Amino acid sequence: MADSGLKFPSARAVRVAGWTAPSNAFADDGAMANCLVSAVGAQEDYYNFNFSIPGAIIQGIEVFVEGSANGPLTINGDNIKIHIALSQNGGSSFSAEKEYSFPLEAPDTVGLFGGAADLWGLTWNAGHFTNGNFRLYLEMTSSTGGGTDINIDYIQVRVTYTPVGGGLLTMGVGS
């Protein structure tokens, strides 16, 4: 098996307004994208991960998000969470969401979504990982609102795959 290495996005688009400085999630540099719980349901698309995946059988997709939560993580019994979903068609449709809650008032931690053997409920091929096709959306959710900040330092994606084809064929020559 092989993998794409960890890739940062280099472009973004607003799905539902509410994130402050969402481009700060492009690099592991301590600059934060931020969302207040008052912007519940705020969504950003991230794309242009610049994958270079040859003809391959896709085995799994991992998404790493480093961030933190400040303020009450539970408001009226409702956990504050971030959700991630993936698209293989430029954002026309998305996989089922995966969710994570950052520890409250803790240093930045890395949330892992998916895994090296997790296809997110979809069938993938190398063509789905072009800059025009692959997108990830990040959403902050809570049904009650409140005073919690979610801060995101970076987003990275790694695709695990088994290369196919491209090998050399050696044949003997008979007399």
Secondary structure, DSSP 8 states (H G I E B T S, - for coil): -EE---B---EEEEEES-EESGGGGBSSSS--EEEEGGGTT-EEEEE-------SEEEEEEEEEEEEEEES-SEETTEE-EEEEEEESSTTSS----EEE---BT-S-EEEEEEETT--TTS---GGGGSTTT-EEEEEEE-SS--S-EEEEEEEEEEEEEEE-S----------
